[in-house]
Amino acid sequence: MGSLVTLVAVWLIPFTSLGLAYTLIAVTVIGTWAAHRVERAMGKKDPGLIVIDEVAGMLLSVLLLPRTIPVLIAAFLLFRFFDIWKPFPAHESQSLSGGLGVMLDDLIAGVYALIVVMGARTLLFGARFGVPP
């Protein structure tokens, strides 16, 4: 749910690229701290009620891309795919303790989604970094 809400927010809020980067940094730092505290309070590893990790991962998946509807949908679907699949090293990062373990797998999924969307745009449209198709 966190990634879906983020998708809508990224579409509706006119973030500059720098603003989106600052938002990602803030969400990651605050999310790591908050996830650590929630895990400790609940006595459970990565409880499902924590969704700020999905927010961070989704923000990362569109960080260097134009925020058009096709790009956002592709990034969302790929982020969800990689977040569920957890390819190396995402799965292994979950063994880290505290908030870092909660946040890192989603950030890795976001990186994978970003790379795939950037690659697809380059192959399909000849789009380069910072140049929309």
C-alpha positions as a Python dict, from the first residue, in 0.01 Angstrom:
ca = {
    (1, 'M'): (0, 0, 0),
    (2, 'G'): (287, 238, 76),
    (3, 'S'): (424, 211, -278),
    (4, 'L'): (81, 278, -431),
    (5, 'V'): (27, 589, -220),
    (6, 'T'): (379, 704, -312),
    (7, 'L'): (306, 648, -681),
    (8, 'V'): (4, 881, -658),
    (9, 'A'): (195, 1139, -452),
    (10, 'V'): (487, 1146, -696),
    (11, 'W'): (241, 1202, -980),
    (12, 'L'): (43, 1477, -801),
    (13, 'I'): (319, 1666, -616),
    (14, 'P'): (539, 1872, -850),
    (15, 'F'): (871, 1750, -711),
    (16, 'T'): (1186, 1881, -870),
    (17, 'S'): (1456, 1619, -912),
    (18, 'L'): (1646, 1774, -622),
    (19, 'G'): (1331, 1788, -409),
    (20, 'L'): (1264, 1421, -478),
    (21, 'A'): (1622, 1335, -380),
    (22, 'Y'): (1590, 1529, -53),
    (23, 'T'): (1257, 1361, 16),
    (24, 'L'): (1413, 1018, -45),
    (25, 'I'): (1699, 1095, 194),
    (26, 'A'): (1460, 1220, 464),
    (27, 'V'): (1225, 923, 424),
    (28, 'T'): (1518, 679, 438),
    (29, 'V'): (1676, 832, 749),
    (30, 'I'): (1348, 877, 936),
    (31, 'G'): (1220, 541, 814),
    (32, 'T'): (1528, 356, 934),
    (33, 'W'): (1497, 514, 1278),
    (34, 'A'): (1119, 457, 1297),
    (35, 'A'): (1135, 98, 1169),
    (36, 'H'): (1396, 16, 1433),
    (37, 'R'): (1173, 156, 1707),
    (38, 'V'): (860, -22, 1580),
    (39, 'E'): (1043, -355, 1555),
    (40, 'R'): (1169, -317, 1910),
    (41, 'A'): (828, -212, 2046),
    (42, 'M'): (645, -497, 1872),
    (43, 'G'): (916, -756, 1933),
    (44, 'K'): (879, -870, 1572),
    (45, 'K'): (1114, -858, 1270),
    (46, 'D'): (982, -630, 990),
    (47, 'P'): (615, -620, 1093),
    (48, 'G'): (370, -564, 807),
    (49, 'L'): (245, -238, 952),
    (50, 'I'): (574, -71, 853),
    (51, 'V'): (529, 72, 502),
    (52, 'I'): (780, 357, 499),
    (53, 'D'): (1031, 115, 345),
    (54, 'E'): (801, 85, 44),
    (55, 'V'): (780, 464, 22),
    (56, 'A'): (1160, 490, 11),
    (57, 'G'): (1192, 212, -247),
    (58, 'M'): (927, 362, -472),
    (59, 'L'): (1085, 708, -452),
    (60, 'L'): (1419, 558, -549),
    (61, 'S'): (1267, 369, -842),
    (62, 'V'): (1170, 699, -1012),
    (63, 'L'): (1449, 924, -887),
    (64, 'L'): (1627, 976, -1220),
    (65, 'L'): (1325, 938, -1447),
    (66, 'P'): (1065, 1173, -1593),
    (67, 'R'): (746, 1133, -1395),
    (68, 'T'): (508, 1045, -1676),
    (69, 'I'): (222, 800, -1631),
    (70, 'P'): (386, 518, -1834),
    (71, 'V'): (717, 559, -1647),
    (72, 'L'): (546, 569, -1307),
    (73, 'I'): (336, 260, -1380),
    (74, 'A'): (639, 68, -1511),
    (75, 'A'): (848, 170, -1209),
    (76, 'F'): (567, 75, -971),
    (77, 'L'): (514, -269, -1125),
    (78, 'L'): (886, -341, -1141),
    (79, 'F'): (941, -218, -786),
    (80, 'R'): (663, -447, -658),
    (81, 'F'): (809, -737, -860),
    (82, 'F'): (1159, -691, -719),
    (83, 'D'): (1025, -627, -368),
    (84, 'I'): (837, -957, -374),
    (85, 'W'): (1111, -1159, -552),
    (86, 'K'): (1396, -1007, -346),
    (87, 'P'): (1687, -1095, -577),
    (88, 'F'): (2041, -1085, -439),
    (89, 'P'): (2132, -897, -225),
    (90, 'A'): (1781, -785, -124),
    (91, 'H'): (1687, -1111, 46),
    (92, 'E'): (2017, -1129, 232),
    (93, 'S'): (1983, -768, 353),
    (94, 'Q'): (1676, -865, 556),
    (95, 'S'): (1904, -1046, 800),
    (96, 'L'): (2046, -710, 909),
    (97, 'S'): (1911, -599, 1241),
    (98, 'G'): (1679, -310, 1313),
    (99, 'G'): (1559, -46, 1076),
    (100, 'L'): (1843, -98, 830),
    (101, 'G'): (1723, -453, 762),
    (102, 'V'): (1369, -326, 711),
    (103, 'M'): (1464, -47, 471),
    (104, 'L'): (1750, -193, 269),
    (105, 'D'): (1564, -466, 78),
    (106, 'D'): (1312, -211, -52),
    (107, 'L'): (1587, 32, -149),
    (108, 'I'): (1759, -249, -342),
    (109, 'A'): (1428, -331, -515),
    (110, 'G'): (1400, 39, -603),
    (111, 'V'): (1748, 39, -756),
    (112, 'Y'): (1667, -268, -965),
    (113, 'A'): (1340, -111, -1087),
    (114, 'L'): (1519, 214, -1172),
    (115, 'I'): (1788, 32, -1370),
    (116, 'V'): (1535, -173, -1568),
    (117, 'V'): (1315, 129, -1652),
    (118, 'M'): (1618, 338, -1753),
    (119, 'G'): (1746, 51, -1968),
    (120, 'A'): (1408, -7, -2130),
    (121, 'R'): (1373, 363, -2211),
    (122, 'T'): (1718, 364, -2368),
    (123, 'L'): (1654, 51, -2575),
    (124, 'L'): (1301, 143, -2683),
    (125, 'F'): (1326, 516, -2730),
    (126, 'G'): (1695, 599, -2732),
    (127, 'A'): (1624, 809, -2422),
    (128, 'R'): (1926, 914, -2226),
    (129, 'F'): (1963, 1030, -1867),
    (130, 'G'): (1757, 1344, -1816),
    (131, 'V'): (1607, 1338, -2167),
    (132, 'P'): (1244, 1225, -2185),
    (133, 'P'): (1135, 1026, -2492),
}
